[in-house]
Amino acid sequence: MTTEIPLDAPRSHTTTLAATPKGAAICRRITRRQLTTWGLNSTHTEPYYSALLIVAELAANAITHGRVPGRGFELHLALTTTVRRGTTLRIEISDPRGDRLPVLPVVHTPNAQSGRGLTLIDALCDRWGTVPRHPNAKTVWAELDLAAPGSPDTLATPDTADAL
């Protein structure tokens, strides 16, 4: 088992939202605002837009396939820097349906009205997967590598993010 030693304290944001279309829209807005605060919209534009699409798909899946009446879903965003991977943006969406795990479709029906979200996520991110949560919930996560190991980290610091 390989462990990584973080080079900095992770920058993170967590929010619980209603499992409704309005909750998914708020989730997208919060993500856009947080990634902009971290400066990703100007320093890493391609991962920034990929992250927005990934959050939109995962939030839609959470309210469609992971919904339990009376329970919401959770968004967690984190930026970490490690020796091995450089800077990584991790996106997590947790919902209360641990019995319904996402599966990447093998065959695509040309006229299907749904079923392309996970294929899109798989194409946009560097890694994705699921993690069970107690008691009967799950977290679907996706990671985007922002900077190659050994390259300078060009992310905005909290002091410079306010100037953006």
N, C-alpha and C positions, 0 to 999 in steps of 0.2 A: 504494500500500500504506500503510495506516494503522498506525502503531505507537503503543502505549500505554506511558506511563511509570508504573511502579508507585509508589504513594504510600507503601507500607510493604514490608518484607520479607515474602515469602509465608510463611504458616504451612502446613506440609505434613507428610504422613505417607505412607510407602510400606511395603508388606508383600508378601512373596511367600508364596503359599499352595498347598497341594496341590489339584489339580484333581479333587476328590471332593465329595460332598455335605457331609461334615464340614468341608472347607476353605471351602465356600460359607457354612456356618453361622458359622464363625469370622470370615469376612470381614464378615458382617452385625454380629457383636458388636463387632469392632474399629471399624467405622464408627460404631456407636452410641456407643461410648466416646469416640472422638476428637471427634465432633461435640458431645457433651456437654461435653467438656473445653474446647472452644472457646466454649461457652455458647449454641450454636444452639438447644438444646432449650427455653430460656427466652426468648431474644430474637427468634428467627425460627422459630416453631413449625411453620408450614405448610411452609416449605422444608426444615426438619429431617425431617419425616415423608415428604415427597416424596423427599428424598435417600435415606432408608432403603429406600423401595420401589425406587428406581432401582438402588441397589447390589444389592438382592436379585435383580432381574431380570437385571442385567448379569453377576453372579456365576453365576446359573443358566445363562445362555447360554454363559459361558466353560467351565463343566464339561460342558455338554451338546454344544455345537456346536464349541467351540474346543479340545477336549481332545486332547492327544497323550500316549500312555502314557509315563510317566517324567518328564513336564514339568508344572510348575505354572502358576498364573496370578498376576498382580500387581495389587494394589489401590494406587491413588495418590489421595490426597485433598489438595486445596490450597485455601486461602483467600487471595485477593489483593484489593487495593483499587487501583483506577485512577481517573483523572480522569473518563473517559468513562462507565464502567459502574458505578462505585461498588464495593461489595464483591461478589465472585463466588466461589461454591463450585464447584470443578471436580472431577468424579469421573472417574477413569480406571480401566478394567479392561483389562489386556493379556493376551493368550493366544497360544500358539504357532501358531495356524492362520490365517496371513495370506491363505490361498487361499479362506477362507470368510468373506466380508464380510456384515454384517447388512444386510437390505433391509426397509424399511418395507412391510408388506403393503398392497396396494391394495384387495383384496376380502376381506371377512371372511366365513367360512362360519359360520353360527350355531351349529352343533353341533360345531365343531372343538375338539379337546382341547388345542391349543397354537396359537401364532402371534399372541398378543395382547401379548406383552411389549414389543416395540418400539413398538407403538401407545401403550401405557401410558407408556413413557419419553418419547415424543414429546409427549404431553399434559402431563406433569409438569414438564419442564425448559424452559428458555428456548432452548437450543441443544443439539444433539448431532451427532456424526459419528464418523468413523473416521480413523485415521492409520496408515500402514504402519510397521512396526518391522523393523529388520534382525535376522536375515537373512530369515526368512519368517514374520513374526508381525504382529500388529495390536494397536492400542489403540482401544477404543471409549470415547468420552468424552461427558460430559453436563455442562452448566453451568446453575447456578441463580443468578440475580441476587438478592442479598439486600437491598441498600439502593439506593434511587434516587440518581442523581448529585445532589450538592448537599445531600443530607440527612445528618445526623450519623450516624456509624457507631456503632451500639449494641452491637457485639460485645464480649464479655468479653475483657479482656486476660488474659495468662497469670497475672498476680497475682490477679485477681478470679475466675478460673475455678476456682481451688482452693477458694474459699469456697462455690461453688455446690453 
